[in-house]
């Protein structure tokens, strides 16, 4: 139960005292102190936070203060209030960022000749890196080991490919020759992709490389990191290398 309350944003002390009040019923601070082992100043500090959350209440009887847990249904009301507060805060942050965006973009454009490198870590960061590829105005060129992709993101990529196709962004891809790659290539028509395979299944690599616009995305599935290098010269070099291999695979 404590773990569930932690997930709702309760601290350890808040969870302990809330559960104590559910167990004991209406209680004085000294009774809560004996039951939980916390000092009375700690009890007073924590119950005020729980009252603010709306999950406990207090009342006086013969000039003695008692604390009482509200019906657990109040936890749902607490979450609903939290949702409203979070939604309001995110909307305000979005509005502030929209106002700040022109200034940030002007700073970003102040030195367009210097290569820019972005690092992304973990599954969330890697998904963010792939979202950037959907901003391209050009064809995506990709070296891909589909088998490695689906190990990390079994559900992300089918939806990603569909969204890319919906944006009318074509892809030329060179796949490692394995069963997962063959299956993915069967969707080439609907996913706006042309695929070629390395002729020997033993020719294998694990990361993925995507070239688009003036950027190169390099993803390490096993280390769960991604790097986007923004450099027109480097992206053009990668296009030359990709095209040479692409044509070689026709021989």
ABEGO torsion letter per residue (X at the ends): XAAAAAAAGBBAAAAAAAAAAAAAEBBBAAAAAAAAGBBAAAAAAAAAAAAAAGABBBBBBGGBBBBBBBBAAAAAAAAAAAAAAAAAAAAAAAAAAAAAAAAAAAAAAABAABBBBBBBBEAAAAAAAAAAAAABABBBBBBBBAAAAAAABAAAAAAAAAAAAAAGBBBBBBBBBBAAAAAAAAAAAAAGBBBBBBABAABBBABBBBBBEABBBBBBAAAGBBBBBBBAAAAAAAAAAAAAAAAAAAX
